[in-house]
């Protein structure tokens, strides 16, 4: 290799790229650095030969090869293997190089003291749909912190692969682009190169122009992209764990915040938990040193020896002390049953609206109601009232002082108390993972309730099962309530199937919202008593609902409601793609879209839709302020919005009777509901609502267009659905059914 005049191979992978390919090839051939070869790899385009015709029109000026479709990574790898150059420069078919790109990078490469160097530059981005040009310059690098700089850039995805000049030899050492990855093959390789010790050198000049458009893989395969990024960042954090945990706290916090804003959840949570774990070890070391100041030299030696054997031994002492306090303040309480005829221990997800609405039905029954949160978060839903709630630790944040709830646990006031609570809970979880089961067991023995009612399977139900298997036949009567996904979705997963079967074999009573789930429970081994099937959330104050409805025909409403669930089960993103296809109709008739309970990925997709279509969109996130309130909107505010909506969309792969469906029916909005969610047990498809496939934007689009253009359909549906609400959703009638629900368990000899 001639170090002064190396040959540069520009590799252009392309799939159905006839719209942009010519500009990309022209920019490669127009480089002012002359020792360049251009390789175009056609990745099995299926555009009637248009892409191939463009490439072949350049004749001998480029090397053209065609292959079966295998993804961009496979096309890049083929081009790299065919390359005769000393360095590789990747150019996407929809991007262009500025004329001096290669020349400027080779010039900088010559000035390096070794060859294990990768040059990268700034770039410009053209937003195709808006015809706007943005400058993307990397300007926040900190001197003398090379590795920290690079990790920040990679985790924030601020490097562009087409801005790089890469030694070809590195692919033989590190490996090629991973062909199993569809959208993150580039950053997967950059992390590996950094781990292998290659040096990334920044050239602070704009040398490429990239295009942002709807057909890019990160957008057209958004769900796949999110999963790949989550997995990549978890893997990358493990590779650089020792380095990252030494970052300043504010940098780690900023990084986690950035990742969460990008709709990620698993990776930032994993990083946060890992950093906290490292902090705890340091905390334990410092604690030992402080503790030793007050003891004799002999005792100091003993403690330090214990610490050197394993830090896990020292926190056991701390753990025992914490358990003493918890037992003293949480479970060693005086139980007065003289004024209560019956007692129930609810094992629940306390921040759920389902939980609050169900339990609130019984606060005036004279029963002794105990709420044991399966997740020890220290928070409850703001609408939960007049119960006793058991936490290990709790504080002012997440607690509604006007609720009338009584809290048992160690009170830690102020924001510092929140930090201490998180620290102590994490220590317990780390060194005694079953501590919550221990606490539930102690509570049940102390209270001896008439009924234990677990509401939800995978967290509350599994925890109750763990305690039930310790008690055996001495366990109180157990009602297991199935929520939407518990059997229908998780029952299909091998890791959950045996636990679900064991739970159904052990519980005495089973309740659910769908007749579908009764059948599934029986198929999974339940032999006890099935309680009446009706909504797990209680009913509606229909007089109030009528007042909240917007006056006039439903067809005159100009609002669309969308439940913003995404991530594993929600498919609000598919609904947004369908709405994007209806942008002409939405803008023509001045419709506004309201997205509520929106997860991070849905917020991202909604912002993108608003920017590309100019459709009026309001987004209310799932958590407005995690410290104060679990929801950005109260349930009454959501009802009021449904009362202004023409259609309400709930799109996910699994559910029971979704509150959003019932809200829509009560408030007159026309429901568009995904299959697999028991909507067919509440409305007639095509008459009083529409059922769609959750993963098919075209089918969802057709349903939306029908509901937006057929005034007679939505007006008649609203009248029929209101009658259904009168018959099946009146709060007073459902409350009476719910009281009978427990009375049957209290007095009956049914069950086991």
VOTIBA-77606 format. One record per residue (C-alpha): residue number from 1; y, z, x. Coordinates in steps of 0.2 Angstrom, whole numbers, plus 5000, padded with zeros to 4 digits. Layout:
REM residues N
nr, c2, c3, c1
NUM, Y, Z, X
...
REM end
This chain:
REM residues 752
nr, c2, c3, c1
1, 5000, 5000, 5000
2, 5017, 4995, 5006
3, 5027, 5011, 5003
4, 5044, 5002, 5004
5, 5039, 4988, 4992
6, 5024, 4994, 4981
7, 5017, 4983, 4967
8, 5021, 4990, 4950
9, 5009, 4986, 4935
10, 5018, 4987, 4918
11, 5004, 4990, 4905
12, 5009, 4985, 4887
13, 4996, 4991, 4874
14, 4998, 4983, 4857
15, 4991, 4983, 4840
16, 4998, 4972, 4826
17, 5015, 4972, 4836
18, 5021, 4954, 4832
19, 5038, 4962, 4826
20, 5043, 4970, 4842
21, 5031, 4963, 4856
22, 5042, 4949, 4862
23, 5056, 4960, 4866
24, 5045, 4972, 4876
25, 5038, 4958, 4886
26, 5055, 4950, 4889
27, 5061, 4967, 4896
28, 5046, 4969, 4907
29, 5049, 4951, 4915
30, 5067, 4954, 4916
31, 5065, 4968, 4929
32, 5077, 4967, 4944
33, 5063, 4974, 4955
34, 5052, 4958, 4959
35, 5035, 4965, 4964
36, 5029, 4967, 4946
37, 5014, 4962, 4936
38, 5014, 4963, 4917
39, 4997, 4967, 4908
40, 4997, 4965, 4889
41, 4981, 4973, 4881
42, 4978, 4968, 4863
43, 4969, 4982, 4854
44, 4960, 4972, 4841
45, 4975, 4967, 4831
46, 4972, 4961, 4813
47, 4988, 4952, 4809
48, 4981, 4934, 4808
49, 4983, 4930, 4826
50, 5002, 4933, 4826
51, 5001, 4946, 4841
52, 4990, 4936, 4851
53, 5000, 4920, 4849
54, 5016, 4929, 4855
55, 5007, 4936, 4871
56, 4999, 4919, 4875
57, 5015, 4910, 4874
58, 5020, 4918, 4890
59, 5006, 4909, 4899
60, 5003, 4914, 4917
61, 5019, 4925, 4918
62, 5008, 4939, 4911
63, 4990, 4944, 4911
64, 4983, 4945, 4893
65, 4967, 4953, 4888
66, 4960, 4957, 4870
67, 4948, 4970, 4865
68, 4940, 4978, 4850
69, 4951, 4991, 4842
70, 4949, 5008, 4850
71, 4966, 5016, 4849
72, 4981, 5016, 4861
73, 4972, 5027, 4874
74, 4958, 5014, 4876
75, 4970, 5000, 4878
76, 4980, 5009, 4891
77, 4964, 5013, 4901
78, 4959, 4995, 4901
79, 4976, 4990, 4907
80, 4976, 5003, 4921
81, 4958, 4998, 4927
82, 4964, 4980, 4927
83, 4980, 4984, 4936
84, 4982, 4978, 4954
85, 4998, 4988, 4957
86, 5000, 5004, 4967
87, 5010, 5012, 4952
88, 5008, 5011, 4933
89, 5022, 5010, 4921
90, 5017, 5011, 4903
91, 5028, 5001, 4890
92, 5024, 5003, 4872
93, 5025, 4986, 4862
94, 5040, 4993, 4851
95, 5050, 4999, 4866
96, 5060, 4990, 4880
97, 5065, 4993, 4898
98, 5082, 4992, 4904
99, 5083, 4979, 4918
100, 5084, 4992, 4933
101, 5071, 5004, 4926
102, 5058, 5000, 4939
103, 5070, 4997, 4954
104, 5079, 5014, 4951
105, 5062, 5023, 4950
106, 5055, 5015, 4966
107, 5071, 5019, 4975
108, 5069, 5037, 4971
109, 5050, 5037, 4975
110, 5054, 5030, 4992
111, 5064, 5046, 4996
112, 5050, 5058, 4992
113, 5041, 5067, 5006
114, 5023, 5064, 4998
115, 5015, 5053, 4987
116, 5009, 5065, 4973
117, 5025, 5062, 4963
118, 5028, 5056, 4946
119, 5046, 5049, 4942
120, 5052, 5051, 4924
121, 5070, 5047, 4917
122, 5081, 5049, 4902
123, 5080, 5037, 4887
124, 5089, 5031, 4872
125, 5081, 5031, 4855
126, 5085, 5018, 4841
127, 5082, 5025, 4823
128, 5076, 5008, 4815
129, 5078, 5014, 4797
130, 5096, 5020, 4800
131, 5101, 5008, 4814
132, 5108, 5022, 4824
133, 5106, 5025, 4843
134, 5103, 5042, 4850
135, 5104, 5047, 4869
136, 5090, 5058, 4874
137, 5095, 5066, 4891
138, 5086, 5081, 4899
139, 5100, 5092, 4905
140, 5094, 5110, 4904
141, 5084, 5111, 4920
142, 5085, 5127, 4929
143, 5086, 5126, 4948
144, 5072, 5134, 4958
145, 5061, 5136, 4943
146, 5051, 5120, 4944
147, 5035, 5125, 4935
148, 5044, 5134, 4921
149, 5055, 5119, 4919
150, 5040, 5107, 4917
151, 5031, 5118, 4905
152, 5046, 5120, 4894
153, 5048, 5101, 4894
154, 5030, 5098, 4890
155, 5028, 5111, 4876
156, 5044, 5105, 4869
157, 5038, 5086, 4870
158, 5054, 5081, 4878
159, 5046, 5069, 4891
160, 5043, 5051, 4886
161, 5028, 5042, 4893
162, 5036, 5025, 4895
163, 5050, 5033, 4906
164, 5037, 5037, 4919
165, 5031, 5029, 4935
166, 5014, 5035, 4940
167, 5003, 5033, 4955
168, 4987, 5023, 4950
169, 4977, 5034, 4962
170, 4980, 5049, 4951
171, 4969, 5042, 4937
172, 4954, 5042, 4948
173, 4957, 5061, 4953
174, 4963, 5068, 4936
175, 4955, 5056, 4924
176, 4961, 5043, 4912
177, 4969, 5045, 4895
178, 4958, 5054, 4883
179, 4951, 5041, 4870
180, 4946, 5054, 4858
181, 4964, 5058, 4855
182, 4974, 5047, 4843
183, 4992, 5054, 4845
184, 4992, 5066, 4860
185, 4983, 5057, 4874
186, 4999, 5056, 4884
187, 5004, 5075, 4884
188, 4986, 5079, 4887
189, 4987, 5069, 4903
190, 5004, 5076, 4908
191, 4997, 5094, 4907
192, 4982, 5089, 4917
193, 4993, 5081, 4931
194, 5004, 5096, 4932
195, 4988, 5107, 4933
196, 4982, 5096, 4947
197, 4998, 5099, 4957
198, 5007, 5083, 4954
199, 5026, 5084, 4955
200, 5037, 5077, 4941
201, 5054, 5072, 4948
202, 5068, 5069, 4936
203, 5079, 5053, 4938
204, 5094, 5058, 4927
205, 5098, 5040, 4921
206, 5094, 5031, 4904
207, 5082, 5018, 4909
208, 5072, 5014, 4893
209, 5076, 5011, 4874
210, 5063, 5017, 4862
211, 5061, 5014, 4843
212, 5058, 5027, 4830
213, 5051, 5020, 4814
214, 5039, 5024, 4800
215, 5024, 5015, 4807
216, 5022, 5026, 4823
217, 5006, 5035, 4825
218, 5014, 5052, 4825
219, 5021, 5048, 4807
220, 5008, 5037, 4800
221, 4994, 5049, 4806
222, 5005, 5065, 4804
223, 4990, 5077, 4798
224, 4980, 5071, 4813
225, 4995, 5073, 4825
226, 4998, 5091, 4819
227, 4980, 5096, 4822
228, 4979, 5087, 4839
229, 4996, 5096, 4845
230, 4990, 5113, 4839
231, 4973, 5111, 4849
232, 4983, 5104, 4864
233, 4995, 5118, 4865
234, 4982, 5131, 4864
235, 4972, 5123, 4878
236, 4988, 5120, 4888
237, 4993, 5138, 4886
238, 4976, 5144, 4892
239, 4978, 5133, 4907
240, 4995, 5140, 4912
241, 4993, 5158, 4904
242, 4997, 5167, 4921
243, 5013, 5157, 4923
244, 5019, 5158, 4905
245, 5017, 5176, 4902
246, 5029, 5179, 4917
247, 5043, 5169, 4908
248, 5058, 5179, 4902
249, 5056, 5186, 4885
250, 5070, 5176, 4877
251, 5062, 5159, 4884
252, 5046, 5163, 4876
253, 5054, 5168, 4860
254, 5064, 5152, 4860
255, 5048, 5142, 4864
256, 5038, 5149, 4850
257, 5053, 5146, 4838
258, 5054, 5128, 4843
259, 5035, 5126, 4840
260, 5036, 5133, 4823
261, 5051, 5122, 4818
262, 5040, 5108, 4822
263, 5028, 5113, 4808
264, 5016, 5121, 4820
265, 5007, 5137, 4816
266, 4991, 5140, 4826
267, 4998, 5137, 4843
268, 5014, 5147, 4842
269, 5004, 5162, 4834
270, 4991, 5160, 4848
271, 5005, 5161, 4861
272, 5014, 5175, 4853
273, 4998, 5185, 4852
274, 4992, 5182, 4870
275, 5009, 5187, 4877
276, 5009, 5203, 4866
277, 4992, 5206, 4873
278, 4998, 5204, 4891
279, 5013, 5216, 4887
280, 5001, 5229, 4880
281, 4992, 5230, 4897
282, 5008, 5232, 4906
283, 5014, 5245, 4893
284, 4998, 5254, 4896
285, 5000, 5254, 4915
286, 5018, 5260, 4914
287, 5012, 5273, 4901
288, 4999, 5280, 4913
289, 5012, 5281, 4927
290, 5024, 5291, 4916
291, 5010, 5302, 4910
292, 5005, 5306, 4927
293, 5022, 5313, 4932
294, 5018, 5329, 4922
295, 5000, 5333, 4929
296, 4992, 5339, 4945
297, 4988, 5328, 4959
298, 4969, 5330, 4954
299, 4972, 5325, 4936
300, 4983, 5311, 4942
301, 4969, 5304, 4952
302, 4957, 5306, 4938
303, 4968, 5296, 4926
304, 4972, 5282, 4939
305, 4953, 5281, 4943
306, 4950, 5279, 4924
307, 4963, 5265, 4923
308, 4956, 5256, 4938
309, 4939, 5256, 4930
310, 4946, 5248, 4914
311, 4962, 5248, 4904
312, 4952, 5248, 4889
313, 4947, 5266, 4892
314, 4964, 5273, 4892
315, 4970, 5266, 4875
316, 4954, 5274, 4867
317, 4963, 5291, 4869
318, 4979, 5283, 4861
319, 4968, 5276, 4848
320, 4960, 5293, 4843
321, 4977, 5301, 4843
322, 4984, 5287, 4831
323, 4969, 5289, 4820
324, 4972, 5307, 4819
325, 4990, 5304, 4813
326, 4984, 5290, 4801
327, 4970, 5301, 4793
328, 4983, 5316, 4792
329, 4996, 5306, 4783
330, 4987, 5292, 4774
331, 4970, 5299, 4769
332, 4972, 5318, 4769
333, 4982, 5318, 4753
334, 4981, 5328, 4738
335, 4973, 5318, 4724
336, 4978, 5324, 4707
337, 4967, 5316, 4693
338, 4972, 5328, 4679
339, 4985, 5316, 4672
340, 4975, 5300, 4675
341, 4960, 5295, 4664
342, 4954, 5281, 4676
343, 4957, 5276, 4694
344, 4956, 5259, 4702
345, 4957, 5254, 4721
346, 4963, 5236, 4722
347, 4959, 5228, 4739
348, 4972, 5214, 4739
349, 4984, 5203, 4748
350, 4999, 5213, 4744
351, 5012, 5200, 4748
352, 5005, 5188, 4735
353, 5014, 5185, 4718
354, 4996, 5184, 4710
355, 4993, 5202, 4715
356, 5010, 5209, 4709
357, 5008, 5200, 4692
358, 4991, 5206, 4689
359, 4993, 5224, 4694
360, 5010, 5226, 4685
361, 5001, 5224, 4668
362, 4993, 5241, 4670
363, 5007, 5252, 4676
364, 5010, 5260, 4659
365, 4991, 5263, 4655
366, 4990, 5280, 4663
367, 4978, 5274, 4676
368, 4978, 5279, 4694
369, 4982, 5263, 4703
370, 4979, 5262, 4722
371, 4983, 5247, 4732
372, 4974, 5244, 4748
373, 4981, 5229, 4757
374, 4967, 5220, 4766
375, 4981, 5214, 4779
376, 4989, 5229, 4787
377, 5007, 5221, 4787
378, 5017, 5235, 4780
379, 5025, 5223, 4767
380, 5022, 5221, 4748
381, 5028, 5208, 4736
382, 5045, 5213, 4729
383, 5039, 5212, 4711
384, 5024, 5224, 4713
385, 5029, 5241, 4705
386, 5024, 5259, 4702
387, 5008, 5260, 4713
388, 5002, 5269, 4728
389, 5001, 5257, 4743
390, 4991, 5262, 4759
391, 4997, 5256, 4776
392, 4994, 5262, 4793
393, 5012, 5260, 4797
394, 5027, 5255, 4786
395, 5046, 5254, 4787
396, 5061, 5249, 4778
397, 5059, 5230, 4781
398, 5047, 5222, 4768
399, 5049, 5237, 4756
400, 5058, 5236, 4739
401, 5066, 5253, 4737
402, 5068, 5250, 4718
403, 5050, 5246, 4714
404, 5044, 5264, 4711
405, 5030, 5262, 4723
406, 5023, 5276, 4734
407, 5019, 5272, 4751
408, 5005, 5282, 4761
409, 5006, 5280, 4780
410, 5016, 5283, 4795
411, 5035, 5279, 4791
412, 5044, 5271, 4806
413, 5062, 5268, 4801
414, 5074, 5255, 4808
415, 5071, 5239, 4817
416, 5064, 5248, 4832
417, 5051, 5255, 4820
418, 5045, 5238, 4815
419, 5042, 5234, 4833
420, 5032, 5250, 4835
421, 5022, 5246, 4820
422, 5017, 5229, 4826
423, 5013, 5237, 4843
424, 5002, 5250, 4836
425, 4993, 5239, 4823
426, 4990, 5227, 4837
427, 4982, 5240, 4848
428, 4971, 5246, 4834
429, 4966, 5228, 4830
430, 4962, 5225, 4848
431, 4952, 5240, 4852
432, 4945, 5244, 4835
433, 4944, 5228, 4825
434, 4935, 5236, 4810
435, 4949, 5250, 4809
436, 4954, 5243, 4792
437, 4936, 5245, 4785
438, 4936, 5262, 4792
439, 4952, 5267, 4782
440, 4946, 5259, 4766
441, 4930, 5268, 4767
442, 4939, 5285, 4770
443, 4950, 5281, 4755
444, 4936, 5277, 4743
445, 4927, 5293, 4748
446, 4943, 5303, 4746
447, 4948, 5296, 4729
448, 4931, 5292, 4722
449, 4938, 5278, 4710
450, 4930, 5272, 4695
451, 4932, 5254, 4701
452, 4935, 5245, 4717
453, 4943, 5228, 4713
454, 4944, 5215, 4727
455, 4956, 5201, 4723
456, 4952, 5186, 4734
457, 4936, 5183, 4744
458, 4939, 5178, 4762
459, 4950, 5193, 4767
460, 4950, 5206, 4753
461, 4932, 5202, 4748
462, 4924, 5201, 4765
463, 4933, 5218, 4770
464, 4926, 5226, 4754
465, 4909, 5219, 4758
466, 4909, 5227, 4775
467, 4913, 5244, 4767
468, 4900, 5241, 4753
469, 4886, 5238, 4765
470, 4890, 5255, 4773
471, 4890, 5264, 4757
472, 4875, 5256, 4749
473, 4871, 5261, 4731
474, 4884, 5275, 4732
475, 4898, 5262, 4731
476, 4908, 5262, 4715
477, 4908, 5248, 4703
478, 4914, 5233, 4712
479, 4924, 5218, 4703
480, 4925, 5203, 4715
481, 4939, 5191, 4709
482, 4938, 5173, 4715
483, 4954, 5164, 4719
484, 4956, 5145, 4719
485, 4948, 5141, 4736
486, 4936, 5155, 4738
487, 4920, 5147, 4732
488, 4925, 5129, 4728
489, 4931, 5125, 4746
490, 4925, 5139, 4757
491, 4907, 5138, 4749
492, 4906, 5121, 4758
493, 4908, 5128, 4775
494, 4893, 5134, 4784
495, 4901, 5149, 4793
496, 4906, 5155, 4775
497, 4891, 5151, 4765
498, 4880, 5166, 4770
499, 4895, 5179, 4768
500, 4899, 5172, 4751
501, 4881, 5173, 4745
502, 4880, 5191, 4752
503, 4896, 5196, 4743
504, 4890, 5189, 4726
505, 4873, 5198, 4728
506, 4882, 5214, 4731
507, 4896, 5214, 4718
508, 4893, 5221, 4700
509, 4906, 5210, 4691
510, 4913, 5193, 4694
511, 4930, 5186, 4688
512, 4938, 5170, 4690
513, 4950, 5157, 4682
514, 4939, 5142, 4680
515, 4923, 5139, 4671
516, 4919, 5128, 4686
517, 4918, 5143, 4697
518, 4907, 5153, 4686
519, 4894, 5139, 4688
520, 4897, 5140, 4707
521, 4895, 5159, 4708
522, 4878, 5158, 4699
523, 4872, 5144, 4711
524, 4877, 5156, 4725
525, 4866, 5170, 4719
526, 4877, 5181, 4708
527, 4866, 5190, 4695
528, 4879, 5202, 4688
529, 4891, 5202, 4674
530, 4904, 5188, 4672
531, 4920, 5194, 4665
532, 4931, 5184, 4653
533, 4938, 5168, 4661
534, 4957, 5168, 4660
535, 4972, 5167, 4673
536, 4972, 5180, 4687
537, 4991, 5181, 4686
538, 4993, 5188, 4669
539, 5003, 5179, 4655
540, 5021, 5174, 4652
541, 5036, 5181, 4642
542, 5037, 5165, 4631
543, 5053, 5170, 4623
544, 5061, 5172, 4640
545, 5053, 5155, 4645
546, 5061, 5146, 4630
547, 5078, 5153, 4635
548, 5076, 5146, 4653
549, 5071, 5129, 4647
550, 5085, 5116, 4649
551, 5090, 5110, 4631
552, 5086, 5093, 4625
553, 5072, 5081, 4627
554, 5061, 5082, 4643
555, 5065, 5063, 4646
556, 5083, 5067, 4649
557, 5079, 5079, 4664
558, 5083, 5072, 4681
559, 5073, 5084, 4692
560, 5056, 5083, 4701
561, 5047, 5099, 4706
562, 5035, 5099, 4721
563, 5025, 5114, 4726
564, 5026, 5113, 4745
565, 5009, 5119, 4751
566, 5003, 5110, 4767
567, 4993, 5114, 4782
568, 4974, 5116, 4779
569, 4973, 5114, 4760
570, 4990, 5108, 4753
571, 4994, 5090, 4752
572, 5012, 5090, 4748
573, 5015, 5078, 4762
574, 5004, 5065, 4753
575, 5015, 5068, 4738
576, 5031, 5065, 4748
577, 5024, 5049, 4754
578, 5021, 5044, 4736
579, 5039, 5049, 4732
580, 5045, 5039, 4746
581, 5037, 5024, 4738
582, 5047, 5028, 4722
583, 5063, 5029, 4731
584, 5071, 5014, 4722
585, 5067, 5023, 4705
586, 5073, 5040, 4711
587, 5090, 5033, 4717
588, 5093, 5022, 4703
589, 5091, 5036, 4690
590, 5099, 5050, 4701
591, 5084, 5061, 4702
592, 5084, 5076, 4713
593, 5068, 5083, 4721
594, 5065, 5102, 4723
595, 5052, 5108, 4735
596, 5047, 5126, 4734
597, 5036, 5137, 4744
598, 5037, 5124, 4757
599, 5026, 5126, 4773
600, 5033, 5120, 4790
601, 5024, 5103, 4790
602, 5031, 5099, 4773
603, 5049, 5104, 4778
604, 5048, 5092, 4792
605, 5041, 5078, 4781
606, 5055, 5082, 4768
607, 5069, 5081, 4780
608, 5062, 5065, 4787
609, 5061, 5058, 4769
610, 5079, 5063, 4765
611, 5086, 5055, 4781
612, 5077, 5038, 4778
613, 5079, 5036, 4760
614, 5095, 5046, 4755
615, 5085, 5054, 4741
616, 5093, 5071, 4736
617, 5080, 5084, 4741
618, 5082, 5103, 4741
619, 5069, 5113, 4751
620, 5065, 5131, 4748
621, 5053, 5138, 4762
622, 5038, 5149, 4759
623, 5047, 5163, 4768
624, 5065, 5164, 4767
625, 5066, 5180, 4778
626, 5050, 5187, 4784
627, 5058, 5203, 4786
628, 5064, 5206, 4769
629, 5057, 5195, 4756
630, 5041, 5184, 4756
631, 5048, 5170, 4745
632, 5064, 5161, 4746
633, 5064, 5160, 4727
634, 5059, 5173, 4714
635, 5046, 5168, 4701
636, 5060, 5168, 4687
637, 5071, 5156, 4698
638, 5055, 5144, 4700
639, 5053, 5145, 4681
640, 5071, 5140, 4678
641, 5069, 5125, 4690
642, 5053, 5120, 4681
643, 5063, 5121, 4665
644, 5075, 5108, 4672
645, 5062, 5096, 4678
646, 5054, 5081, 4670
647, 5039, 5081, 4681
648, 5030, 5095, 4692
649, 5018, 5090, 4706
650, 5005, 5101, 4713
651, 4994, 5092, 4726
652, 4980, 5100, 4736
653, 4962, 5098, 4740
654, 4956, 5114, 4731
655, 4963, 5127, 4719
656, 4959, 5137, 4703
657, 4972, 5138, 4690
658, 4988, 5136, 4700
659, 5003, 5146, 4694
660, 5013, 5130, 4697
661, 5003, 5121, 4684
662, 5005, 5135, 4671
663, 5023, 5136, 4675
664, 5026, 5117, 4672
665, 5016, 5118, 4655
666, 5026, 5133, 4649
667, 5043, 5126, 4654
668, 5040, 5108, 4647
669, 5039, 5099, 4664
670, 5025, 5085, 4664
671, 5011, 5091, 4676
672, 5004, 5079, 4690
673, 4990, 5089, 4697
674, 4977, 5085, 4710
675, 4958, 5084, 4706
676, 4948, 5098, 4712
677, 4960, 5111, 4705
678, 4953, 5114, 4687
679, 4968, 5105, 4679
680, 4956, 5097, 4667
681, 4952, 5114, 4659
682, 4970, 5115, 4653
683, 4977, 5098, 4649
684, 4971, 5081, 4644
685, 4972, 5068, 4658
686, 4983, 5054, 4653
687, 4990, 5063, 4638
688, 4997, 5080, 4643
689, 4996, 5078, 4661
690, 4990, 5066, 4675
691, 4976, 5070, 4688
692, 4977, 5062, 4705
693, 4967, 5061, 4721
694, 4976, 5073, 4733
695, 4974, 5061, 4748
696, 4979, 5044, 4740
697, 4998, 5041, 4740
698, 4996, 5025, 4730
699, 4987, 5034, 4716
700, 5000, 5048, 4716
701, 5014, 5035, 4716
702, 5007, 5026, 4701
703, 5006, 5043, 4692
704, 5024, 5047, 4696
705, 5031, 5030, 4691
706, 5021, 5032, 4674
707, 5029, 5049, 4671
708, 5046, 5044, 4676
709, 5047, 5028, 4665
710, 5037, 5033, 4650
711, 5049, 5044, 4640
712, 5037, 5045, 4625
713, 5023, 5052, 4636
714, 5032, 5066, 4643
715, 5041, 5072, 4627
716, 5024, 5072, 4617
717, 5015, 5081, 4632
718, 5029, 5095, 4632
719, 5026, 5099, 4614
720, 5007, 5099, 4616
721, 5008, 5110, 4631
722, 5019, 5122, 4623
723, 5007, 5125, 4609
724, 4993, 5128, 4623
725, 5005, 5141, 4631
726, 5007, 5149, 4614
727, 4988, 5150, 4612
728, 4983, 5154, 4629
729, 4997, 5161, 4640
730, 5006, 5174, 4630
731, 5009, 5189, 4641
732, 5005, 5202, 4627
733, 4989, 5194, 4622
734, 4983, 5192, 4640
735, 4988, 5209, 4645
736, 4977, 5216, 4631
737, 4963, 5205, 4637
738, 4966, 5212, 4655
739, 4965, 5230, 4648
740, 4949, 5226, 4639
741, 4943, 5218, 4655
742, 4943, 5235, 4664
743, 4938, 5245, 4649
744, 4922, 5235, 4648
745, 4919, 5240, 4666
746, 4924, 5258, 4664
747, 4913, 5262, 4650
748, 4899, 5249, 4651
749, 4882, 5251, 4658
750, 4882, 5233, 4663
751, 4882, 5228, 4681
752, 4871, 5235, 4694
REM end
